[in-house]
């Protein structure tokens, strides 16, 4: 209840600051406010909207709002996680319309972004690689890791079972992200039901189709299927396990430490995705 009252107070303060102005991007007066609402500065918001080139696609919905306002609403909900009720007040539309706008923009962006080929060539990966990693990791094409997004419990028992993650002990959707050693995201898989294994997800993602002979893929301990990589003349690199010994020998400790230092980069990338407060609560199973 305290959180609800706090959000209402913040909403009232925002409404007072806007006065009679419409809640549109042009009326957000500075970068601090724009970043709080969308995670982007005013200039970057404009650049991203232009780059995505979704103006015509968003017009096909025949909505009363401008395409840029639909995009703005989408980002505000994603960044702040505020309810459709609050958004309906801010944008002066009904809650059901907020829901339709958000779903529509999500679909348009998905169809647009899935066409982008972001996996770089091997030469680009090497060119952007930080010097401290080059000597021992110059063949590392991508670092991968899986992440889960909790979802609301589906009504169907079959779907409950498919989406249940024993690791997270809740219903989730699971995806895989790949990054370069420079920290740039270079691959994102579709989302799958939370019960999927890391191995099955990796194979279904078709990342292997993008690899070239002698490429190294760095991962965590959940990715133990070297044979699949050997078939395409690539190598999988992950931290070693303790087997029949009490502790690692010196060489294994050093190797594990090096892998862990590199893998921090992908964990940072995943944390950047989850700064969007929309992901702090279970995502509706049907948006």
Buried (B, 14 or more C-beta within 10 A) or exposed (E): EEEEEEBEEEBEEBBEEBEEEEBBBEEBEEBEBBBEBBBBBBEBBBEEBEEBEBEEBBEEBEBEBBBBBBBBBBBBBBBBBBBBEBBBBBBEBEBEBBBBBBBBBBEBBEEEEEEEEEBBEBEBBBEBBEEEBEEEBEBBBBBBBBBBBBBBBBEEEEBEEBBBBEEEEBBBBBBBBBBBBBBBBBBBBEBBBBBBBBEEBBEEBEBBEBBEEEBBBBBBEBBEBEEBBEEEEBBBBBBBEEEEEEEBEEEBEEBBEBBEEBBEBBBEBBEEBEEBBBBEEBBEBEE
